[in-house]
């Protein structure tokens, strides 16, 4: 009989993650304190929200005696890298279904090469099929090819992930009036808001275009609501999205965003991850300059990853 996999707690994460105050001029001149919730320091291979979302899924897989994890992502997916690393560290086989079958004929980029080095089997599918990745026929074909596996959704966001992220909110209870996080698939915001105290609010900054125009609801609004229903039975917490700071879409940037991130790094000696964290800090700074935060209040930014 094969031995069960160890759970993720065997990796000895740094929890609760540190809370660091920084004196940043756009906030300070308005009498607002800025805190950085350093989730990027939780674990070197599973930093930030990747730990918080993957850990409950890994515990469930270990408890069920499952041997393989299958998940989805693009060519530069942080989630694919974290899942591959978790597999290497905890002994799970991992399969990464990658968007874009044209990539199969090209050299692996550094992100996918890291996944492969950690033992992940990469399977490239065309973009139309990728959009249907949750359809039963697509999953059946994957089972035919790879055998039994536990599915972890793209970005790691499911009800277990949202439940795991409630601990992030609990760690911040009483520490800040407003807590902000960058959003890709919505799971971190769903859990964060549920874990905060009743007098606190959460703001999510989507890194993808919303698809409904600048004044319409972002598509993640419905996604976060659905995740909270699945995880908690209904809405939880005071939260909202601000979709103005995606800078062109996922992994897109602008000269203004690059200049902002470089200046923040110079001021505070903190490397700023560009896909998520830079847009979070950029959006928070814009809100501070719009006087969105009351003098004397405290704002916490969740640093979810490293460059």
C-alpha positions as CSV (number, residue, x, y, z in Angstrom):
1,X,0.0,0.0,0.0
2,X,1.4,3.4,-0.9
3,X,2.0,5.9,1.9
4,X,-0.3,8.9,2.1
5,X,1.0,12.3,1.0
6,X,2.0,14.7,3.8
7,X,-0.2,17.8,4.1
8,X,1.0,21.3,3.2
9,X,1.6,22.1,6.9
10,X,4.7,19.9,6.6
11,X,6.2,22.7,4.6
12,X,6.3,24.9,7.7
13,X,4.8,28.1,6.2
14,X,5.5,31.5,7.8
15,X,2.1,32.3,9.3
16,X,0.7,34.7,10.2
17,X,2.6,36.6,7.5
18,X,4.4,39.8,8.6
19,X,2.7,43.2,8.6
20,X,5.0,46.0,7.6
21,X,4.3,49.7,7.8
22,X,5.8,52.0,5.1
23,X,5.9,55.7,5.1
24,X,4.7,56.6,1.6
25,X,4.2,60.2,0.7
26,X,0.9,60.1,-1.2
27,X,-0.7,58.4,1.9
28,X,1.3,60.2,4.6
29,X,0.4,63.7,3.4
30,X,-3.3,62.8,3.7
31,X,-2.8,61.4,7.2
32,X,-3.3,57.8,6.1
33,X,-1.1,54.9,7.3
34,X,-0.1,52.3,4.7
35,X,0.7,48.7,5.8
36,X,2.0,45.9,3.6
37,X,0.7,42.4,4.4
38,X,3.7,40.4,3.3
39,X,2.1,37.2,2.1
40,X,5.0,36.9,-0.3
41,X,7.0,35.7,2.6
42,X,4.8,32.7,3.5
43,X,6.8,30.2,1.6
44,X,9.5,30.5,-1.1
45,X,7.9,28.1,-3.5
46,X,4.2,28.8,-2.7
47,X,4.1,32.5,-1.8
48,X,1.1,34.6,-1.0
49,X,-2.4,33.8,-2.1
50,X,-1.0,30.7,-3.9
51,X,-0.3,29.1,-0.5
52,X,-3.6,30.2,1.0
53,X,-5.6,28.9,-2.0
54,X,-3.7,25.7,-2.6
55,X,-3.2,24.6,1.0
56,X,-6.9,23.5,1.6
57,X,-7.0,21.8,-1.8
58,X,-3.8,19.9,-1.0
59,X,-5.1,18.9,2.4
60,X,-8.3,17.5,0.8
61,X,-6.3,15.6,-1.8
62,X,-4.0,14.1,0.8
63,X,-6.9,13.1,3.1
64,X,-8.6,11.4,0.1
65,X,-5.5,9.5,-0.8
66,X,-5.3,11.1,-4.3
67,X,-2.1,10.9,-6.1
68,X,-2.3,13.5,-8.9
69,X,-3.4,17.1,-9.4
70,X,-4.5,18.6,-12.7
71,X,-4.9,22.3,-13.2
72,X,-5.0,25.0,-15.9
73,X,-3.2,28.1,-16.8
74,X,-1.6,30.3,-19.4
75,X,2.0,30.3,-20.5
76,X,3.1,32.6,-17.6
77,X,0.8,31.3,-14.9
78,X,2.0,31.7,-11.3
79,X,-0.6,29.2,-10.3
80,X,0.9,26.5,-12.6
81,X,4.3,27.2,-11.1
82,X,3.0,27.0,-7.5
83,X,1.1,23.7,-8.2
84,X,4.1,22.1,-9.8
85,X,6.2,23.2,-6.8
86,X,3.7,21.7,-4.4
87,X,3.7,18.5,-6.3
88,X,7.5,18.3,-6.0
89,X,7.6,19.1,-2.3
90,X,4.7,16.9,-1.3
91,X,5.0,14.0,-3.7
92,X,1.9,14.6,-5.9
93,X,2.0,14.0,-9.7
94,X,1.0,17.2,-11.4
95,X,-0.5,17.9,-14.8
96,X,-0.7,21.4,-16.3
97,X,-3.2,22.1,-19.1
98,X,-1.8,25.1,-20.9
99,X,-3.7,27.5,-23.0
100,X,-2.4,27.6,-26.6
101,X,-1.5,24.5,-28.6
102,X,0.9,26.5,-30.7
103,X,3.2,26.6,-27.7
104,X,3.9,22.9,-28.0
105,X,6.2,23.5,-30.9
106,X,8.2,26.2,-29.3
107,X,10.9,26.2,-26.6
108,X,9.5,26.4,-23.0
109,X,9.5,29.9,-21.5
110,X,11.2,30.2,-18.1
111,X,7.9,29.8,-16.3
112,X,6.9,26.6,-18.0
113,X,10.4,25.3,-17.9
114,X,10.3,25.7,-14.1
115,X,7.0,23.7,-14.0
116,X,8.6,21.0,-16.1
117,X,11.7,20.9,-13.9
118,X,9.4,20.4,-10.9
119,X,7.9,17.4,-12.6
120,X,4.7,18.8,-14.1
121,X,3.5,17.1,-17.3
122,X,2.5,19.9,-19.6
123,X,-0.4,19.4,-22.0
124,X,-1.1,22.2,-24.5
125,X,-4.6,22.6,-25.9
126,X,-6.1,25.1,-28.4
127,X,-7.7,28.2,-27.1
128,X,-11.3,27.3,-28.1
129,X,-11.0,24.0,-26.2
130,X,-9.4,25.8,-23.3
131,X,-12.4,28.0,-23.0
132,X,-14.5,24.8,-22.5
133,X,-12.1,23.3,-20.0
134,X,-14.8,22.6,-17.4
135,X,-17.1,20.9,-19.9
136,X,-17.6,17.2,-19.1
137,X,-16.4,16.0,-22.5
138,X,-13.1,18.0,-22.1
139,X,-12.5,16.6,-18.6
140,X,-13.4,13.1,-19.8
141,X,-10.8,13.3,-22.5
142,X,-8.2,14.4,-19.9
143,X,-9.1,11.5,-17.7
144,X,-8.7,9.1,-20.6
145,X,-5.2,10.5,-21.3
146,X,-3.9,10.9,-17.7
147,X,-6.0,8.7,-15.5
148,X,-7.3,9.7,-12.1
149,X,-6.6,13.2,-10.8
150,X,-8.0,16.0,-8.6
151,X,-9.0,19.0,-10.6
152,X,-7.9,22.4,-9.2
153,X,-9.4,25.3,-11.2
154,X,-7.5,27.9,-13.1
155,X,-5.9,30.3,-10.6
156,X,-6.8,27.9,-7.8
157,X,-10.1,29.6,-7.0
158,X,-12.8,27.3,-5.7
159,X,-14.8,27.1,-2.5
160,X,-11.9,25.4,-0.6
161,X,-9.6,28.2,-1.7
162,X,-12.0,30.9,-0.6
163,X,-12.3,29.2,2.8
164,X,-8.5,29.1,3.0
165,X,-8.3,32.8,2.3
166,X,-10.5,33.7,5.3
167,X,-7.5,33.3,7.5
168,X,-5.9,36.2,5.6
169,X,-8.8,38.4,6.7
170,X,-8.7,37.1,10.3
171,X,-5.0,38.0,10.5
172,X,-5.9,41.6,9.5
173,X,-8.8,42.0,11.9
174,X,-8.3,45.3,13.8
175,X,-5.1,46.2,11.9
176,X,-6.7,48.3,9.1
177,X,-9.8,50.0,8.0
178,X,-9.4,49.1,4.4
179,X,-7.7,46.0,3.0
180,X,-6.8,45.8,-0.7
181,X,-5.7,42.9,-2.9
182,X,-5.1,42.4,-6.6
183,X,-7.6,40.0,-8.3
184,X,-7.2,37.4,-11.1
185,X,-9.8,34.8,-10.5
186,X,-11.5,36.2,-7.4
187,X,-10.8,33.6,-4.8
188,X,-8.6,35.6,-2.5
189,X,-11.0,38.6,-2.4
190,X,-13.9,36.2,-1.6
191,X,-12.2,34.7,1.4
192,X,-10.4,37.9,2.5
193,X,-13.7,39.8,2.8
194,X,-15.3,36.9,4.7
195,X,-12.5,36.9,7.3
196,X,-12.4,40.6,8.0
197,X,-14.2,42.2,10.9
198,X,-17.6,44.0,10.6
199,X,-16.1,47.5,10.6
200,X,-13.5,46.7,7.8
201,X,-13.9,46.8,4.1
202,X,-12.0,45.1,1.2
203,X,-11.2,46.4,-2.2
204,X,-10.2,44.2,-5.1
205,X,-8.2,45.5,-8.1
206,X,-8.8,43.3,-11.1
207,X,-5.7,42.8,-13.3
208,X,-7.9,41.7,-16.3
209,X,-10.3,43.9,-18.3
210,X,-13.9,43.6,-17.2
211,X,-15.6,43.4,-20.5
212,X,-18.5,45.7,-19.6
213,X,-17.0,49.1,-20.1
214,X,-15.5,51.5,-17.6
215,X,-18.8,52.1,-15.8
216,X,-20.3,48.7,-15.9
217,X,-19.9,45.8,-13.4
218,X,-16.7,43.8,-13.8
219,X,-17.2,40.2,-14.6
220,X,-15.4,39.2,-11.4
221,X,-18.3,40.7,-9.4
222,X,-20.4,37.7,-10.3
223,X,-17.5,35.3,-9.8
224,X,-16.7,36.5,-6.3
225,X,-20.4,36.3,-5.4
226,X,-20.6,32.7,-6.7
227,X,-17.5,31.8,-4.8
228,X,-18.9,33.2,-1.6
229,X,-22.2,31.3,-2.1
230,X,-20.3,28.1,-2.7
231,X,-17.9,28.6,0.3
232,X,-20.1,30.2,2.9
233,X,-23.7,29.8,1.7
234,X,-24.1,33.5,0.8
235,X,-22.5,36.9,0.7
236,X,-19.9,37.8,3.3
237,X,-18.2,41.0,4.2
238,X,-18.0,44.5,2.8
239,X,-16.2,44.4,-0.5
240,X,-16.1,46.1,-3.9
241,X,-14.1,46.0,-7.1
242,X,-12.3,48.9,-8.8
243,X,-11.6,47.9,-12.4
244,X,-9.8,51.0,-13.5
245,X,-6.2,49.9,-13.1
246,X,-5.8,46.8,-15.3
247,X,-3.5,48.8,-17.6
248,X,-4.6,47.0,-20.7
249,X,-5.3,43.5,-19.3
250,X,-3.5,40.5,-17.8
251,X,0.3,40.9,-17.9
252,X,-0.1,44.1,-19.8
253,X,1.6,47.3,-18.6
254,X,2.0,50.9,-19.4
255,X,4.9,53.3,-19.1
256,X,3.1,55.0,-16.2
257,X,2.7,51.7,-14.3
258,X,6.4,50.8,-14.9
259,X,7.5,54.2,-13.7
260,X,5.3,54.0,-10.6
261,X,6.6,50.5,-9.7
262,X,10.2,51.4,-10.2
263,X,9.7,54.5,-8.0
264,X,8.0,52.5,-5.2
265,X,10.9,50.0,-5.3
266,X,13.4,52.8,-5.0
267,X,11.6,54.4,-2.1
268,X,11.1,51.3,0.0
269,X,13.6,48.7,-1.2
270,X,10.8,46.2,-2.0
271,X,10.8,44.4,-5.4
272,X,7.4,44.9,-6.9
273,X,5.8,42.1,-8.9
274,X,4.4,43.6,-12.0
275,X,1.4,41.4,-13.0
276,X,-0.6,41.8,-9.8
277,X,1.2,43.8,-7.0
278,X,2.2,46.8,-9.1
279,X,-1.5,47.3,-10.2
280,X,-2.7,46.9,-6.6
281,X,-0.3,49.6,-5.3
282,X,-0.9,51.8,-8.3
283,X,-4.7,51.7,-7.8
284,X,-4.4,52.3,-4.0
285,X,-2.2,55.3,-4.6
286,X,-4.7,56.7,-7.1
287,X,-7.5,56.3,-4.5
288,X,-5.4,58.0,-1.9
289,X,-4.9,60.9,-4.2
290,X,-8.7,61.0,-4.8
291,X,-9.1,61.3,-1.0
292,X,-10.9,58.0,-0.9
293,X,-9.5,57.3,2.6
294,X,-10.3,59.3,5.7
295,X,-7.5,61.1,7.5
296,X,-6.4,59.0,10.4
297,X,-7.4,55.7,8.7
298,X,-5.2,52.8,7.9
299,X,-4.9,50.9,4.6
300,X,-3.4,47.5,4.2
301,X,-2.1,46.2,0.8
302,X,-1.8,42.4,0.5
303,X,1.5,41.6,-1.3
304,X,0.6,38.3,-2.9
305,X,3.8,37.4,-4.8
306,X,7.4,38.2,-5.8
307,X,8.8,39.2,-9.2
